[in-house]
Amino acid sequence: MFGILLIKKELGTTSHDVVNQVRRKFNTRRVGHAGTLDPLATGLLVVAVGPATRFLQYLPLEPKEYIADIEFGAATTTYDREGERILSGPVPEDLAGAIDLALVNFRGLITQLPPIYSAVKVNGQAMYKYARAGKEVPREPRTVHIAEYEILRVEGSVARARIVCSGGTYIRTLAHDLGEALGCGAHLAGLERTRVGRYTLEEGLLLSDATPEDLISLRDALPPMPLLDLTEEQVEAVRFGRQLGLAQPPGNYLVGLCDPNGNVISVARVIGNMLQPECVIPAEVAHVLS
């Protein structure tokens, strides 16, 4: 049993909580997820079950879309509503207008620092552990891409924003930095992830409703990566990690390889006119999905 699940994560649970619950429900230890959601956040969490965990790195999981509630007038230590308030200032009278003027600097390629209360590791330890111990550690800036950042509405000191961004973007940091740009401070008051790659929240399931029949096969999950059907002899070669020669290699760096039944058994890298298997499902693992 393996494949991809689309889960609607609920408020108050961690992504790791979801993984543990899927392990118990599906009676397997091999479960992983793509893209952590904080306990404060809800929305779409892509979960891999069984050997599919090895293929998460190949799935088309960008861009990501969020609906964020940003409260202006106070910054917090964690950049969200759960942190201690550390800075406050008067909210602009025309908050919507002030945000519109500031957002021009928050679109496209931008640089941001991860929150000090985050799981980013420094010297092998998560930064939030240093923060809880009162220790300061250097934070490495990261470059992310913000494709869309628009304000849907403003009510009082809270703005609801729609954000489309690359993986690795901290929405908490976007909220915090926007508050700094306005000079009044801001923090994330609520967050929902509504899209991951081509998957939308509407396709997701509550964990309580998910069953093995809801698993998405790798054949359906990997595209737009091209898929190549193999003969039995080629499948055997791939199982042993051998390269395959092709007269006309696909114009991609990576290709999904399928057995004669149409089931994905491997992802291979295109090297010249050869395919080098990178990730292979063991022969003893049988596909239960077509």
C-alpha positions as CSV (number, residue, x, y, z in Angstrom):
1,M,0.0,0.0,0.0
2,F,1.5,3.3,-1.1
3,G,0.6,6.6,-2.7
4,I,-0.2,10.2,-2.0
5,L,-2.9,11.6,0.3
6,L,-4.3,15.1,0.3
7,I,-5.2,16.0,3.8
8,K,-7.0,19.0,5.2
9,K,-5.0,19.7,8.3
10,E,-7.1,21.1,11.2
11,L,-6.3,23.9,13.6
12,G,-4.1,23.0,16.6
13,T,-2.4,19.9,15.1
14,T,1.2,19.7,13.9
15,S,2.2,18.2,10.6
16,H,4.0,15.5,12.5
17,D,0.7,14.8,14.4
18,V,-0.9,14.1,11.0
19,V,1.9,11.8,10.0
20,N,1.6,9.8,13.2
21,Q,-2.2,9.5,12.8
22,V,-1.8,8.3,9.2
23,R,0.8,5.7,10.5
24,R,-1.7,4.3,12.9
25,K,-4.7,4.5,10.6
26,F,-2.9,2.9,7.6
27,N,-0.8,0.6,9.8
28,T,2.5,1.6,8.3
29,R,5.6,3.4,9.6
30,R,6.6,4.8,6.3
31,V,4.7,8.1,6.1
32,G,6.0,11.6,5.3
33,H,4.7,15.0,4.3
34,A,5.7,17.8,2.0
35,G,5.8,21.3,3.5
36,T,5.2,21.8,7.2
37,L,2.2,23.7,8.5
38,D,2.4,25.3,11.9
39,P,-0.3,24.3,14.5
40,L,-1.8,27.7,14.0
41,A,-2.2,27.0,10.3
42,T,-4.9,24.9,8.5
43,G,-5.2,23.7,5.0
44,L,-3.8,21.3,2.4
45,L,-1.0,19.0,3.5
46,V,0.4,16.5,1.0
47,V,1.2,13.2,2.6
48,A,3.1,10.2,1.2
49,V,2.4,6.7,2.3
50,G,4.7,3.7,2.0
51,P,7.5,3.7,-0.6
52,A,5.9,6.8,-2.1
53,T,7.8,8.8,0.6
54,R,10.9,8.4,-1.5
55,F,9.2,10.2,-4.4
56,L,8.1,13.3,-2.6
57,Q,11.2,15.1,-3.8
58,Y,10.0,14.6,-7.4
59,L,6.4,15.7,-7.1
60,P,5.3,19.1,-8.6
61,L,4.5,20.8,-5.4
62,E,5.0,24.5,-6.3
63,P,3.7,27.1,-6.3
64,K,1.9,27.2,-2.9
65,E,-1.1,29.4,-2.2
66,Y,-2.2,30.8,1.2
67,I,-4.9,32.9,2.7
68,A,-3.4,34.8,5.5
69,D,-4.9,37.1,8.2
70,I,-2.4,39.8,9.2
71,E,-3.0,41.8,12.3
72,F,-1.3,45.2,12.3
73,G,-0.4,47.3,15.4
74,A,1.9,44.8,17.2
75,A,4.8,42.5,16.3
76,T,5.5,39.3,18.3
77,T,8.5,37.1,19.1
78,T,7.2,34.3,17.0
79,Y,5.8,36.5,14.2
80,D,2.3,35.0,14.9
81,R,-0.5,35.4,17.5
82,E,1.0,32.9,19.8
83,G,4.1,34.9,20.6
84,E,4.9,37.7,23.1
85,R,4.2,41.2,21.8
86,I,7.5,43.0,21.5
87,L,6.6,46.1,19.4
88,S,3.5,48.2,18.8
89,G,2.7,51.3,16.9
90,P,-0.3,53.3,15.6
91,V,-2.0,51.6,12.6
92,P,-2.3,53.9,9.6
93,E,-5.7,55.5,9.2
94,D,-5.8,54.3,5.6
95,L,-4.4,50.8,6.3
96,A,-5.5,49.4,2.9
97,G,-3.8,52.3,1.0
98,A,-0.6,52.0,3.1
99,I,-0.4,48.2,2.4
100,D,-0.9,48.7,-1.3
101,L,2.0,51.1,-1.4
102,A,4.3,48.8,0.6
103,L,3.5,45.6,-1.3
104,V,5.4,46.6,-4.3
105,N,8.6,45.6,-2.4
106,F,7.1,42.2,-1.4
107,R,6.6,40.7,-4.9
108,G,8.9,38.8,-7.2
109,L,12.3,37.6,-5.9
110,I,12.7,38.8,-2.3
111,T,15.0,38.0,0.6
112,Q,13.7,37.1,4.0
113,L,15.0,35.8,7.3
114,P,13.4,32.8,8.9
115,P,11.7,33.5,12.3
116,I,13.9,32.9,15.3
117,Y,11.1,30.5,16.4
118,S,11.4,28.1,13.5
119,A,12.7,24.6,12.8
120,V,15.6,25.8,10.7
121,K,18.7,24.2,12.0
122,V,21.9,25.9,13.1
123,N,24.8,23.7,14.1
124,G,22.4,20.7,14.1
125,Q,19.8,22.3,16.4
126,A,16.5,23.9,15.6
127,M,16.5,27.7,16.0
128,Y,13.5,27.6,18.3
129,K,15.5,25.7,20.9
130,Y,18.1,28.5,20.9
131,A,15.3,31.1,21.2
132,R,13.7,29.3,24.1
133,A,17.0,29.2,25.9
134,G,17.5,33.0,25.3
135,K,20.4,32.5,22.9
136,E,20.9,34.5,19.8
137,V,22.2,32.7,16.7
138,P,22.9,34.1,13.2
139,R,20.0,33.6,10.7
140,E,20.9,33.0,7.1
141,P,18.7,35.0,4.6
142,R,16.9,33.0,1.9
143,T,15.6,34.1,-1.5
144,V,12.0,33.2,-2.2
145,H,9.6,34.1,-5.0
146,I,6.3,35.8,-4.3
147,A,4.3,35.5,-7.5
148,E,1.1,37.1,-6.1
149,Y,0.5,39.1,-2.9
150,E,-2.9,40.8,-2.9
151,I,-5.2,42.1,-0.1
152,L,-8.7,40.7,-0.3
153,R,-10.2,42.9,2.4
154,V,-9.3,45.0,5.4
155,E,-11.4,45.0,8.6
156,G,-10.2,47.3,11.4
157,S,-6.5,46.4,12.0
158,V,-6.7,43.0,10.2
159,A,-6.0,42.5,6.6
160,R,-6.8,39.2,4.7
161,A,-4.2,38.5,2.0
162,R,-3.9,35.9,-0.8
163,I,-0.3,34.9,-1.4
164,V,1.2,32.6,-4.1
165,C,4.8,31.8,-3.5
166,S,7.6,29.3,-3.8
167,G,8.3,26.6,-1.4
168,G,10.3,27.6,1.7
169,T,8.5,30.9,2.1
170,Y,7.7,31.9,5.6
171,I,4.3,33.6,5.6
172,R,4.9,34.7,9.2
173,T,8.0,36.6,8.0
174,L,6.0,38.2,5.2
175,A,3.5,39.4,7.8
176,H,6.2,40.6,10.2
177,D,8.2,42.4,7.5
178,L,5.1,44.1,6.2
179,G,4.4,45.5,9.6
180,E,7.9,46.8,9.8
181,A,7.5,48.5,6.4
182,L,4.4,50.3,7.7
183,G,6.1,51.2,11.0
184,C,3.4,49.8,13.2
185,G,4.3,46.1,13.6
186,A,2.3,43.1,12.5
187,H,1.9,39.4,13.1
188,L,0.2,36.5,11.5
189,A,-3.3,36.0,13.1
190,G,-4.4,33.1,10.9
191,L,-3.3,31.0,7.9
192,E,-4.8,28.5,5.5
193,R,-2.9,26.8,2.7
194,T,-5.3,26.5,-0.3
195,R,-3.1,25.1,-3.0
196,V,0.1,23.0,-3.4
197,G,1.2,22.7,-7.0
198,R,-1.9,21.6,-9.0
199,Y,-3.7,20.3,-5.9
200,T,-6.3,22.4,-4.2
201,L,-7.8,22.4,-0.8
202,E,-11.2,21.3,-2.2
203,E,-9.5,18.0,-3.2
204,G,-8.3,17.4,0.4
205,L,-9.9,15.1,2.9
206,L,-10.2,15.3,6.7
207,L,-7.9,12.7,8.2
208,S,-10.9,10.9,9.8
209,D,-12.4,10.3,6.3
210,A,-9.2,9.2,4.5
211,T,-9.0,5.5,3.4
212,P,-6.5,3.5,1.3
213,E,-8.9,4.0,-1.7
214,D,-8.1,7.7,-1.5
215,L,-4.4,7.2,-2.2
216,I,-3.3,8.8,-5.5
217,S,-1.0,6.6,-7.5
218,L,2.5,7.8,-8.5
219,R,1.5,7.6,-12.1
220,D,-1.2,10.3,-11.4
221,A,1.0,12.3,-9.0
222,L,4.3,12.7,-11.0
223,P,3.1,14.5,-14.2
224,P,3.9,16.8,-15.8
225,M,7.1,14.7,-15.5
226,P,7.0,12.5,-18.6
227,L,6.3,8.8,-18.1
228,L,8.0,6.0,-20.1
229,D,6.6,2.5,-20.3
230,L,9.2,-0.3,-20.1
231,T,9.4,-3.9,-21.1
232,E,9.8,-6.6,-18.6
233,E,13.5,-6.9,-19.5
234,Q,14.0,-3.1,-19.0
235,V,12.2,-3.3,-15.7
236,E,14.6,-6.0,-14.5
237,A,17.5,-3.8,-15.5
238,V,16.2,-0.8,-13.7
239,R,15.6,-2.9,-10.5
240,F,19.4,-3.5,-10.5
241,G,20.1,0.2,-11.1
242,R,21.4,-0.3,-14.6
243,Q,21.3,2.5,-17.2
244,L,18.9,2.3,-20.1
245,G,19.8,3.6,-23.6
246,L,17.3,5.6,-25.6
247,A,17.3,6.5,-29.2
248,Q,15.2,9.7,-28.5
249,P,15.5,10.7,-24.8
250,P,12.7,12.9,-23.4
251,G,13.5,16.6,-23.3
252,N,13.4,16.6,-19.4
253,Y,16.1,16.0,-16.8
254,L,13.9,13.4,-15.0
255,V,11.6,10.7,-16.3
256,G,9.1,8.4,-14.5
257,L,9.6,4.7,-15.5
258,C,6.6,2.4,-15.6
259,D,6.2,-1.4,-15.7
260,P,4.1,-3.0,-18.5
261,N,1.0,-2.6,-16.2
262,G,1.5,1.2,-16.1
263,N,2.7,1.3,-12.5
264,V,5.6,3.7,-11.7
265,I,8.7,1.8,-10.5
266,S,11.4,4.4,-10.7
267,V,12.4,8.0,-11.5
268,A,15.5,8.2,-13.7
269,R,17.8,11.1,-14.6
270,V,18.5,11.7,-18.3
271,I,22.2,11.7,-19.0
272,G,22.8,12.2,-22.7
273,N,20.9,9.4,-24.4
274,M,20.9,7.3,-21.2
275,L,18.5,7.0,-18.3
276,Q,20.1,6.5,-14.9
277,P,17.6,5.2,-12.3
278,E,17.7,7.4,-9.1
279,C,14.8,6.1,-7.1
280,V,13.5,2.5,-7.5
281,I,10.6,0.7,-5.9
282,P,11.8,-2.8,-4.8
283,A,10.4,-5.7,-6.8
284,E,8.7,-7.2,-3.7
285,V,6.5,-4.1,-3.3
286,A,3.4,-4.6,-5.4
287,H,1.3,-1.7,-6.7
288,V,-2.3,-1.7,-5.5
289,L,-3.2,1.3,-7.6
290,S,-3.4,1.5,-11.4
